Amino acid sequence: MGRYVARRLLQMIPVFLGTTFLIFFMVYSLPGDPVLGLFGDKGVDPATLAAKRKELGLDLPIWQQYWNYMTNIILHFDFGNQIRNGRPVTEVLGDAFPITLQLAALAFAFELIFGIGLGVIAGLKAGRLADNAVLIFTLLIISIPVFVLGFIIKMVFAFELGWMAPNVSNEQKWSELIAPAIVLGGLSLAYVARLTRTSMAENLRADYMRTAIAKGLPKRRVIGVHLMRNSMIPVVTFLGTDIGALMGGAVVTEGIFNVKGVGGLIYESITRREGTTLVGLVTILVLVYLATSLLIDLLYAVLDPRIRYA
């Protein structure tokens, strides 16, 4: 196991470098000049513009800019400063990430509990009324765009029933993040439920399930140990990849509910050509994806004892 982990960590290095370079190259290859945007409609002479670009290091070749950027991250954990106000990017990320982590944690718990729960019910009742009801419900959730679902929940529960505030306050209370979390995790919940249902219905017909039942094992043990552990492997794979998606894909949800998190920061960085901030955000998200993928691979051996890593 230790050798496998060490090998995977070594494999992550070129993946991390390649991914961050592609993002860095794409961000700084966008049309427009972020330095020129600092001056707005005011005219600026070429000498001042060149001096500002040199100060920010934007006059260097793209490969050298990337080298300086990665060197500062690895040696000093320095993601640079924002172009428009000089604020350290680490400070900006420190303000946005805790909020998005709260939102992503609630959304993940929502899809984990209700998604697996509905999937188990549908899988055990395959072909019956409960199964058909779950399939119709999840199909409905998949068919509704995220921004439509967000506005429906906002209109019904905030404006019509008055059960919640229409927007999240600056305090970012856990209770205020429930509605955004439902919207953010709704689509993933439907996929988790369907994936769980399909995996359990398939494994119910497996030989090892017939053997466990023939040996007279209690139903709770047959389902909870033998069926669930083998059926969760594809579900765990999806949940692992979804963690990064929850953190980085909340642009629409955070915009609807006025959540000051990573999603809004990504949108603001794109519109204002804040390349340093955008690359810093994506770098953190890449690390999250790599870490979760490693944890998911290690979790396979826990769910299925037949899986062994050399």
N, C-alpha and C positions, 0 to 999 in steps of 0.2 A: 504493500500500500504506500509506504513512504517513497519508494522509487517511482511509483506512478505519479504521485503528487509532485515530486521534483521534476519529472519529465513534463508534466502538464504546465508547470510554472515556467519552465524554459520555453515551451511552445507558445506561451502567452506573450513573450517579449516581441517576437517579430509581428504577431497579430496586432499588438498594441501600437507598435511603431508604424506599421503599415496603415492601420485605420486612422490614427491621428494625423499622419501625413496627408492622406487623401482628404480628410476633413479640412485640414489647414490649407491645402492647395485650393480646394473648391471655394472656401470662404474668402480667401484673399485674391481669388481670380474673378470674383463677382464684378460686374460693371459698376462704374462710379468710383469716386474718390472720397473716402471717409474723412480725410483731412480737409478737403474743400468744403465738405458738409458742415464743418465746425464754424465756418464763417457765414453760413446761410446765404442770404441775398446780397450781403456786403461784398464789394470787390476786394480782392487781395492781390498784391503784386507777386510775381513768380518767385522772387527771392525769399519772401516770407513763407510762401507755400513750400519751397524746397527745404528751408531751414526746419520747418515743423515736421516734414516727412523724415528728415535726417534725425531729428530728436526722437521720433517714435520708432526709428529703425525700419521704416517702410521703403527706404531707398535701396535697401540691400536686395540681392537675389532671393527668390522664394526659398531655396534650399538653405541659405544662410539664416534667413529669418526663422525657419523651422528648427535649425540646429540651436540657435540662441534660445528659442522658446523651450525646447525640451531640456536643454542644459539647466535653465533656471528652475524648471519644475523638478528635475531629478536631484539637483544639488541643494536648492534652497526652498523647494515647494512654493515657488513664486510664479503665479500665472500672469503676471504683468499688471498693467493699469488700464482702466477704461480710457478711450480716446477723448471723449467729450469733457470729462471732469477730472481725470487723473486718479479716480478712486481705485484702490487695489481690487482686482477681480476676486481674490480670496475673500475679501470682506463682502462683496456683492453675493458671491455664492453662499457665504455663511448666513446671509439673511434669507435667501430664497430656498435653500435646500431643506432646512428643518420643516418648513411649512409643507413642501411637497412630500417629504417623508411621512408626515402625519397623514396627509391625504392618501398617499399610496398605501400606507399601512391599513387604513380603514377600508379602502377599496379592495385590497388583497384579502383581508379577513372576510369581507362580504362575499366575494366570489369563491373563496375557499370553503366557507361554511355552507352557504346556500347552494353553490354550484355542485359540490360533491354530494350534499344531501339530496338534492333533486335528482342527480344522476344515479345515486344508489337506489332511490325509490323506483325510478324508471327502469333501471337494469333488472331489479328483482321482480318487477311486474311487467316485463317485456310483453308487448302485444295487448295489454289490458288498458283499461280506462285511464289509470294513473300514468302509464307510459305515454299514451296519446296526449294527455293533458300537458305533460312536461314538454313533449316535442313541439306542440303548438305554441306553448308559452315561450320557449326558447327561440323558435322561429320568428315569433313576433318581436322579440327583443333584438334579434339580429337584423330584422328588416327596418327598424327605426334608426335613423341617423342619430349620432350622439348629440348634436346641437338641438335636434327636435325633442329628444327625450329630456334634455336639460331644461328647455323652455316649458315643456309640459309639466314637469315636476315643480318648476318655479311658479308657474301660473296657478296650478291646483293647490299646492300646499302652502305657498307664501301669500298669493293674492286672494284666492278664493276662500281657503280654510283658515289662513292666518296662523298655521302651526309652526312656521319658521320665518326667519328674516329672509328677504329676497337676496341679500348679498352678505358675504362673510365680512365681519368687522375686522378692524385692525388687530384685535386681541387674538384672532384665529383660534377660537375655542373649539374643543373636540366636538361638542354638540353641533356647532355650526357647519362642520365639515361632513356631517352624515349624508346630507342630500348630494353634495358634489361627489362624495365617494360612491354613492349608489349609481350615479350617472357614469362615473369613470369606470367602475367595475362591472356595469351591467352587461356590456358586450362580452367580456371575458367570462362572466358567470354563465352565459348561454353556451359558450364553447366548452367550458369545463363540464357543465351538466351533460351535454351531448357526448363528449369524449368519455366521461365516466360511465354513462349508460351503455355505450357501444362496447367498451372494454369489459364491463361486468357481464353483459348479456353473452358475449363471446366466451368468456372464461367459465360461465356456468355450465357450458357443454363440454368442458375439458375433462380428460380422463382423471386427472388428480382430484377433481371435485367429486366425481363418482366414487373414487376410492375412499375419500374422506367421509362421504355419506355412508358408504357400505361398512366402514369401520365403526359406525355408530357414534361418531363425534357429535357433541352438542351443536345445534344449529348456529348458536352465537359464535362458536369457535370456527365453524366451517366458513361462515361469512366474514367474520371479523379478522381472521388470521389468514386462511388460505385464499379466499376470494379477493378480499380487499387489497392485500399486499401485492398480489400479482396484477391486479387491475389498475393500480395506482401509478405504474411506471410511465405510461404515456401521459397521464394527467400531470405528474410531477414535472415531466419535461416541458409541458406547456406552461405550467405555473412558473417555472424557473425563468423562461424567456420572457414571461409577461411582467416580471418585476421591473426590468429596465424599461419596458414599454409604458408601464404605469407612471414611472417617474418622468419620462421624457415626452410622453404623448398626451399630456394634460393641457395643451394649449387652449383648445376649445372649452373644455370644462372650467378651467380657471378663469377664462374670459367671461363666461356666463355668470359665474358666481362671485366674480371680483376677488379671486384668491391671488395673493401676491407671492406666487411661487415660481418654479422653474419654467413652467409653460409660458407664463406671461413674460418672463425674462428672455426666453428664446425668441418670442415674437418681437419684443422690443429691440433685441440685439440685431435681428435681421433687418427690420425697418430702418434702424439708425446706423447700420453698417458697423456695429461694434464687434469687429472680428475677434478681438482678444477675449471678450466675454463669451462669445458664442463657442469658440474653440475650447475655452476652459470648461464650459458646461458639457460639451460633447466628450471631452477627455474624461471627466468624472463618470459620465454615463457608460463609456467604454469599459472603464474599470469595474463598474457595477455588473455589466454583462459578463465579463470574464470571470469575476468572482462567483457569480451565481451559477454559471455553467460548470465550474469546477465542483461546487457544492452539490449540484444536481447529480453529476456523475458519481460522486462518492455516495450519495444517498441511494443510488441504484442497488449497491451491494447490501444495504440495510433492508430494502424492500424485497429483494430476491437473493437468497443465500447462494444461488447457483452462480451468480456473477462474482468473479474474483479478478483482482487487478494484480498483475505481476510487478 
